């Protein structure tokens, strides 16, 4: 197999969204406990009066992991949900799923100050050479035959992460 065609996990992003500021503080603490990294708050861009959201108001938090730490955390989380995921949750280059309660993860115990809370996990895949679409100078496009298809994403998840596709 061509080494340029080899698919790898670029990043794993954990995020939790809520407009309530007390729940947001709990979500930040939860994601810091799970990942061991610094969590970034996401800010609202639009005004939604029904939910009490205005531009600049923190409405969520996220943490991005890369490398070995990302793969280890992803395997722990997948173990908690039984390595099963729906086919509709796959996209080209990525797949994502939600965790209803963080206590499903085997290594985590109940945190009294957080309570019961869920979060989302997004896994982004990449091939060698994908950085040309992100760089600042001489940006380029990824050719059609080098892009990762949905089927290739599913195959990668089955082989490397031992996932069962429903």
C-alpha positions, 0 to 999 in steps of 0.5 A: 500500500502507498504510504501517502494513502495511509489514513491516520487520526489527526485529532479528537475533539471533545465538546459540550454546549450549554447556554447556562453558565453554571452548567458550563462551569461543570462542563469545563471541569468534566472535560478537564478531568477526562482529557487532562488538558486546558479547555477552551470556551466557545462564544456565541456569534448570533443573538437568540433571545429565546435562549438568552444568548447574545454575541460574545456569551460563552455557550460551550467548551471544547478540548482538542487532543492529538497524537498518542493521547488522543488515540488512548482517550478515544479507545477508552471512550469507545470501550464505554459505549461498547465499540458500536456506532451508527453508519449515519454518524460517519462523514468523509474525513471524520465521524462523531458520536455522543456520550449520554453520561460520562460515567459510561467511560470505564476509568471515570468515576462519578464526580459529585460537583459535576453531576450527570452530564454528557458530551460529544466526541468528534474524530478527524482523519487525515492522510499525508499531505492534508496540510496543504489545504490549511497552510497560509502561503501557497494553499492548495486543494486535495485531489479527488482521489486523495480525499478520504471517502465515507467508506474508507472512514468506516473501514478505518474505524473497523480495522484500527479501532475495532468498531462495530457499525450498525 
